[in-house]
Amino acid sequence: MWYAIVGTDNPESLAGRKSARPAHIARLKQLQDEGRLLLAGPFPAIDSPEPGPAGFSGSLIVAEFASLAQAQEWAGADPYIAAGVYRETSVKPFLKALPAA
């Protein structure tokens, strides 16, 4: 099943985000290589594709896992958590309706 993982950033977390990004992206690429990643990306803190020093307010990942517990475990091991970027994460089941496969 698909799961939506939303990470909400701590204030002033841009430096931590930049330093932990390679490890964060490596985990996402692994999901992609396994055919389990639907989409992933950050939420700019301002209305711009290049938010600069404003940074980001969080991230969205939609990926396939065997269970909610596995999705939560995967989300809990995100390098952004260890780096203090995310202040909280939520994991919810997600049903992809459109576009149709």
Order of alpha helices (4+ residues) and beta strands (2+ residues): beta-alpha-beta-beta-alpha-alpha-beta
